[in-house]
Amino acid sequence: DLSLEYYAKDGGVFSIGAFRKNITNFFGAVSKIATAADLALLGLDDEYLGWNLTTMFNSGDARIDGVEFSARQSLARLGAFARHFSVFANGTLLHLQGRSDASFATFIPKTANWGVSFTWQRLTISPRWNYRGLNKLTPITTFGPDAYNYVKDRTMLDISASYQLSKRFSLAGSMTNALNVPLTNLQYGSATPEYARRSTRNIYGGAFALGIKGVF
């Protein structure tokens, strides 16, 4: 790991870093159509004949290279009103290497967060955008030997706010996925046409939370 950080006189913080992770006995996943022999080995009934059977195993060595950055800065230098605002951003870019059956489902190659914070007297409001890139999940052989399940990339807006009621208590609220961006799952391989790749599209709505915080 290697990182460089800079602290500005007005409180700003900027950093950039790079890293490499060498992993032995990394996780792998393989999927195939269940045969009668497979079902007998697993103690399952014949009703599962022809279903997808996915197995986890150790797939050997893997390597994860990445770069990341982070920045936070007050806008006070832009004028009296701007002093109530600060901006922030961070992101990570990963390059994943391993066998073709290595399972990187828990690693999202591209992620980023950015937003602004507004503070005025007792009130604080902070909208934050969250980007998650295409996420490769488990193999699915019914779509071809190189086909996988994916979660489509998406950008969500989260909003948080608080109001200081007294020295000990504050009213706090938040909303996750304020714009109700859907979660889209894809299934495809190199032979799957673009129009046939979408599997499901889930709309969960925004999640609200409201409460009182206390310091004792």
N, C-alpha and C positions, 0 to 999 in steps of 0.2 A: 504494500500500500504506500502511496506517495500523495501528499496533499500540500497545498499552499493556501494560506489564509491571510487576509488583509483586513485590518481594523481601522476604519476612518475616524477622524477626530470628532465628527458629529454623531458617532454611534453606529455607523454603517458597518456591516460585516460581509465580506466577499470571500468565497473559497472555491477551489477547483481541485479535483483529485483524480487519480487513476489507480487501478488495482488489477491484480491477477490472482485467481484462485485455482490451484491445481488439486483435483479431487480424485481419490482412488475409490474403487468399488462404488461408483455412482449408480443411482437408480436408473432402471430401464423398464420399458413397458412393451409388450407385444400383444397383438390382438389377432384372433383367428376364429373361423367358424367352428363351433363346438361339434365334435363327432361323438358317436356312441361310446368310444373308448375314453374320451375326455370326461364325459358325464359319469361313467362308471368309476373313474379315478377320483372324481370329486363327490361321489355319492349322490348325484342328482338324477331326477326322473327323466324319462325320454321326452317329456314335453318341452325340454329346453334344447332339443336337437336342432341345430341350425342357428342358434343364437350366437351373438358375439361373445367370445371368451377372452377376457383381458387379464394378463398375468404380469406381476411385477417381479423384477429380478435385479441382480447386480450386473451392470453392462460394461464394467471396466473403467478406464480413466476418462475424465472430462476436464474441461478448462473453461473458466469464465473470466473474460476480460471486460473491464468496464471503465467508464469515465463518469464523473458526477460533478455537479456545480451547485452552488447555493449563494444567494444574494439577498440582503435586507438593507433598506436605506430609507431614512426619513426624508421627506420633501421640504423640510423647514427652510432650506436655503432659497426656495422659490418664492417666498413671501410669507406674510403674516397668516393668511388663511391656509396656505399649504402646510404649515407646521402641524396641522391636525392629521395629516396623512403620512403613512409609510407604505412602501411597496416591498414585495418579497417574491422570490422565485427560486425554484430548485428543480433539478432533473437528473435522471440517470439513463445511460445508454449502455446496454450489455451486448457482448458478442459471445455466443454460446457455442462450444465445440465439444463434440463427443460422437459416439457411434450413432448410426441412423435410428436406432431404437432407444437411445437415451431419452429419459423423461425430464424435460425442463418445464413441466407444467407450473411449478411454483415460482418460476422466474419470468418476469415480463420484460422483454427486451427494451422497451421504451416507456418511461414514466416521467411525468412532469407535474408540478404544482406551481401556481402563481396566483397573486391576488393583491388586495389593498386593505389596509386597516385605517379606519377613521375614528379618532378619539376627540370628543368635545365635552369638556366638563365631566359629568358623570356617565356619559354615554360612549360606548364603543361598539362599532359595527365592522364586521370583517367578512366580505365575500371572498371565496377561494374557489379557483377552478382546478379540477383534478383530471389529468389526462392519463389514460392507460392504453398502451398500444396493443396490437394483435397478440393474443395469448394462445400459444399452441398447447393443447391438452393431450388427450389419450388417442392412440391409433384406432382406426375403424376400417377394417379390411373390406367391408361391403362396398366401399367407394374406391377401392384400389389398393395396391400394396404400399403406396406412399400417402395414403389418406389419413387425416387426423380430424379430431374435434377441435374447434377453436372458439374463443370468445372474441367477438369483433371489437376493434378499438372504439373508444368513446371518451367524451369529455363531459364531466359533470360539474355543476355549480353547487357548492355548499355555502350557506350563510350562517354566521353566528353573531349574536348581539348580547350585550349586557348593560345593565344600568345600576349604578351604585346607589343603593337605598340609604345606607348608613355606613359607618366604619366597619361594621361586622357583617352586614348583609348586602347581597346584590341579587337582582333579578336577571336570570340568564335564559336565553332561548337559542335554538338552532334549527336549521332545516337542511336536510341532506337530499341531494338531487333535486334542487328547487325547480328545474326546468323539465323534470320527468323524462329524462333521456332513457330510452329502452335498453335492455340488456339483450343483445343478439348473439345467438350461438350459430356457428357455421360448421358444416361437415363437407370436406372436399379433399381431393387429391389432384394430381396434375391432369387427369383425364376428365375432371368434373367441370362442366361449363359454368360460366359466371352466374347465370340465372338460377342454377340448381344448387347453389352453395348454402343458402340460408336454411337452417334447420328450425329454430324457434326464435320468437321475438317476445320478450317478456316485459310488461309494463307494470312496475310496482308502485309508481307514484312517489311523491316526496314524503320523507319522514320528519315529523315535527317533534320537538322536545321543549318543554318549558318548566323552569324550576327556580328555586331560591337557593343561593349558595351562602354559607355562613363560615366565618373564621372565628375560632374560639381559642 
